[in-house]
């Protein structure tokens, strides 16, 4: 898991539309329906989230530059995500990992290093 050098704002996940209480939540884009999604290991949803908030976040210059620098593909209108962002709802920290690894992390709710 690659830790991002930036964090989510405190209420970002709620504004995005994540209704759950789990600490780790994966974020990505789904081309089928062309919409932002979340997965917390128990629930997942696409199309129930604020697409514009998500796009506004990942297109911020410093976020976009980090994604490009590390060749991270969170999905887009034409491609399925190869990576997911994993948000820590308590600290706002963000991590990126290949989808399979990120899915395992949110399912077991433990980041490498014990978060």
N, C-alpha and C positions, 0 to 999 in steps of 0.2 A: 504494500500500500504506500502510495506516495502522498505525503502531507502537503497540502497547499499552503502558500505563504500568506494567505488571507483567510478571513472568516465570514460566516453569514451573520447578518444583523440579528439581534435577539429575537425578534418576532417574525423573521423571514419565513420559516416553515409554516406557521399559522396563516400568514397572508397568502402563501403559495396554495394553501388548501389542504395541508396535511392535518387530519383530525385526530391522529393517534397520540399515544403517550410513550412510544418506544424511544429509546435514546438514539439509536442509529437508524438513519433513513437514507436509502439510496435514491438518487435523482438522475434522470436521463430523459432522452427524447425518443419517441416511438414514431416511425414513419407511417405505419398503418393508422390512419386517423390524423397524423401529423400533429402530435400533441406531447406535452410534458407529462412525465409520470413519476410516481414514487413507489417504493417497495420497502417495507420495514421488516420483512421476514415473516410476517403474519398476514398483513393486508398489502394490497397494491392497487393502484388505480391509474388510469390514463384518461385524460379528457375532463377530469373533475378538478383540475388544478389551474392555476393562473399561468397560462402559457406566456403571456407578456412579461410577467415578473421574472419567470425563468429565463426567457430570452434576453431580457434586459440585464440580468445578472451575468450570464455567460458571455455576453457581448461587451461587457465593460473591458476597456483596453487591457488592464492588468490581468484579468481573468483569461481573456481570449489569448493573450500572449503566453501565459503559463500553459494553457491547453495545447497551443501550437508547439511550444518548446518541447513538450513531453510527448507529442504525437498522440494525444488523448482524443478519442472519438466518442462523444456522448450521444451520438445519433443525430440525424437530421432528416429532412423531408425525403431523402433518397436512400439513406443507409440506416440499418439497425445499429444501435449502440454497440461498440466493442468494449467500452469502459463505462463505469458508473461513478458518479460522485457519491461519497458517503458522508452525510452530515451528522455531526454530533450535536444533538438538540440541546445538550446541557452547556457545552462550551462554545458552540458555533464553529468549531474546527471542521475542516473539510479534508477529505482524502479522496484519491482516485485509485481505481484498480480495474483490471479486466472484469468483465461482467460476472464471470463464474466466481471469482474470488470475492468480489463485492457482495454478491448474493449470499455466499457462505457467511460473510461477516455480519450482514444484517440478520440472517437467520439465527446465528448463535449469539449475536449482540456482543461481540468482543473483538476489539481492534488488536492487531499485533502490539505487544507491549502492555496489554492489560487494561486499556481504557474501557 
